[in-house]
Amino acid sequence: MTLAPETTTLKVQLRVDDTADDWFTVCDMSALMPGRGVAALLPDGRQVALFQDRAGRLYAVDNRDPFTGAAVLSRGLIGSHQGRSFVASPLLKQRFELETGRCLDDDTVRVATYGVRTS
């Protein structure tokens, strides 16, 4: 009898607090598909939208659309503007840079971003 080799699944982790080196495991990497978002619930009740762009880079932003208050950014469309990846809200279509959280359509608005890595 032979046993199948044990496979290691990459885990996606978030750093919830920039001042600490604590990482929170959110999901398996296999849950992410390039160009599509996934929503995750943090221990404190916040929702995060996770994305993998077509180049394989990972991003994590707050899932709440600041214009409507709805937790929908994980369902938004991914695109790029001047070489920077963004997610467009599925409701009012405002675009948020995935790296910085800055709204490309209103400089006074931004969403929180989170450190993200695989382990």
Residue pairs with C-beta under 8 A, 6 or more apart in sequence:
9 28
9 29
9 30
10 28
10 29
10 30
10 118
10 119
11 25
11 26
11 27
11 28
11 29
11 118
11 119
12 25
12 26
12 27
12 28
12 29
12 31
12 32
12 50
12 58
12 116
12 117
12 118
13 23
13 24
13 25
13 26
13 116
13 117
13 118
13 119
14 23
14 24
14 26
14 40
14 42
14 48
14 60
14 114
14 115
14 116
15 21
15 22
15 23
15 24
15 114
15 115
15 116
15 117
16 22
16 24
16 42
16 43
16 44
16 114
18 115
23 115
23 117
23 119
24 42
24 43
25 119
26 40
26 48
26 50
27 38
27 40
27 50
29 118
31 38
32 38
32 50
32 51
32 52
32 58
33 52
34 52
34 53
34 54
34 56
35 52
35 53
35 54
35 78
36 51
36 78
37 49
37 50
37 51
37 73
37 74
37 75
37 76
37 78
37 87
38 49
38 50
38 51
38 74
39 47
39 48
39 49
39 50
39 63
39 71
39 74
39 75
40 47
40 48
40 49
40 50
41 47
41 48
42 48
46 62
46 63
47 62
47 63
47 64
47 71
47 74
48 60
48 61
48 62
48 63
48 114
49 60
49 61
49 62
49 63
49 73
49 74
49 76
49 87
50 58
50 59
50 60
50 74
50 116
51 58
51 59
51 60
51 61
51 74
51 78
51 85
51 87
51 98
52 58
52 59
53 59
53 78
53 80
53 85
53 98
57 85
58 116
58 117
58 118
59 85
59 98
59 99
59 113
59 116
60 113
60 114
60 115
60 116
61 73
61 87
61 96
61 98
61 101
61 111
61 112
61 113
61 114
62 73
62 101
62 111
62 112
62 113
63 71
63 72
63 73
63 74
64 70
64 71
64 73
64 111
65 71
65 72
65 73
65 89
65 91
65 92
65 94
66 103
66 109
66 110
66 111
67 89
67 91
67 92
67 94
67 109
68 89
68 91
68 92
70 91
72 89
72 90
72 91
73 87
73 89
73 96
73 111
75 90
76 87
76 88
76 89
76 90
77 87
77 88
77 90
78 85
78 86
78 87
78 88
78 98
79 85
79 86
79 87
79 88
79 95
80 86
81 95
81 104
84 97
84 98
84 99
85 97
85 98
85 99
86 95
86 96
86 97
86 98
86 104
87 95
87 96
87 98
88 94
88 95
88 96
89 95
89 96
94 103
94 104
94 105
94 106
94 109
95 103
95 104
95 105
96 102
96 103
96 104
96 110
96 111
97 103
97 104
98 113
99 113
100 110
100 113
101 110
101 111
101 112
101 113
102 110
103 109
103 110
103 111
